[in-house]
Amino acid sequence: KPEMPARLAHVEVVNATTGAVLGTAITGLDGSYTINAVGSGTANVKIRAISKSHAFGSSVLRVTNATGQNYSVETPVWSNWNLSSDLDAGDLVSALMTSGGKHGNPFNILDQMVAGVEYVKSLGANNPSVNLRLNWPGGSGSFASGTQAWIADDDGYDDIVQLHEFGHVLHNLYSDSDNPGGSHFISDSDQDPRLSYGEGWASYFSSAVRHFQGVHDAGIYVDANGGSNTGGKQLYIRY
């Protein structure tokens, strides 16, 4: 579980006593940020990172829990900090989370959304015209509908599965999908061709994004079981 930059994520400096937001910023591609805080004198302050991105025009990319709330991670509080002085907040690391014993990380999921939008923009597309959301944990199976996708409990670190579902979302947004949805499995020889095309396109999209990122062997689809032990694969395909 290597530590990776939280790219283009929302960060803010907060008055820990009043809850007032004193300044906001978007992280860079290396996860770094600079926030200009408003106010004077001293205050008890902390830095908060939130699982959303405002980096693509007026639309917002969000990763939420089952009740629609953003995730966040905070630093300790700096007491009586002089607001006119620079503060080096150091590294803020979002620890993995668990749902029913399955591992995930909302900032890792957010990064897949960022990568997906970066890819479509590299092809000449505009910024998304609406807010987009991935929900985790989303139950026993991952699926997409409209401008949202639900990421299964055990898919919290399955980047390719997340990109597949986000591919459905972007297909709905930027193109026209006749995918009727519903149950599907690899050995189904009597599947609705509209469903087959829609699922095949989403899998292509996930590999295309990873190829765009320079990931080695980007055509591998892996669906792991989300547990704490290594080697827990449920599905492994090379396209």
Salt bridges, closest charged atoms under 4 A:
GLU12 OE1 - HIS10 NE2 2.90
GLU12 OE2 - ARG48 NH1 2.81
GLU74 OE1 - LYS46 NZ 3.09
GLU74 OE2 - ARG48 NE 2.86
ASP111 OD1 - ARG7 NE 2.69
GLU118 OE1 - ARG7 NH1 3.06
ASP192 OD2 - ARG194 NH2 2.73
GLU199 OE1 - HIS164 NE2 2.93
GLU199 OE1 - HIS168 NE2 3.23
GLU199 OE1 - HIS184 NE2 3.38
ASP217 OD2 - ARG238 NH2 2.66
